Amino acid sequence: MRKILLGVILLGGVACGNFPGVAAAPAFQIENANPDDTIAYTASAKQVVFDVTSPRGIGKAHILQSAGAAPEKITLRLHLRALEHFKFSFDAQAVEIEIPSVAAAPTPRVSAPPDSPLYMPVEIISQAKTYPLQTGYIQIELPRAYYQANARAFTIEWIDFYR
């Protein structure tokens, strides 16, 4: 019984990041411009995934890391039908992305070239393989430049598609 109790205490301490050398999952403060939009996140010490839902399809949010060590990877999942315009900014840097809904094939256009530290990988995740999306989401990875700058805050703006 003592071994089980000790194991539970040790696991609790690790989960809370109370031991030296064990990074706690980061925490974030999120300010939405539109109260109907929701941005939820799941975080571990190495990775954070933000799920953005926007009923109106047009929105903006400022996200600040308020605690914990910087994650190695941050992913945005935009639960939108399309992505006519997206802007990611931090410090004095900005990257813009478009996936026009009128294009024959949905090809993401990123304002930074693939070899740039500002480049943001974009992927359409949907089993239906239709665009505009009926199900699924648009997945965007934050650029290397964000981590290189040791940034702790960023702003995202999006427009689903022009109606």
HELIX and SHEET records of a PDB file:
HELIX    1   1 ARG A    2  CYS A   16  1                                  15    
HELIX    2   2 ARG A  144  GLN A  148  1                                   5    
SHEET    1   A 6 ALA A  27  ASN A  32  0                                        
SHEET    2   A 6 ILE A  58  ALA A  67 -1                                        
SHEET    3   A 6 ALA A 153  ILE A 159 -1                                        
SHEET    4   A 6 LEU A  83  PHE A  90 -1                                        
SHEET    5   A 6 GLN A  93  ILE A  99 -1                                        
SHEET    6   A 6 ARG A 109  VAL A 110 -1                                        
SHEET    1   B 5 THR A  38  ALA A  43  0                                        
SHEET    2   B 5 GLN A  47  THR A  53 -1                                        
SHEET    3   B 5 LYS A  73  HIS A  79  1                                        
SHEET    4   B 5 TYR A 137  GLU A 141 -1                                        
SHEET    5   B 5 VAL A 122  ILE A 125 -1                                        
END                                                                             
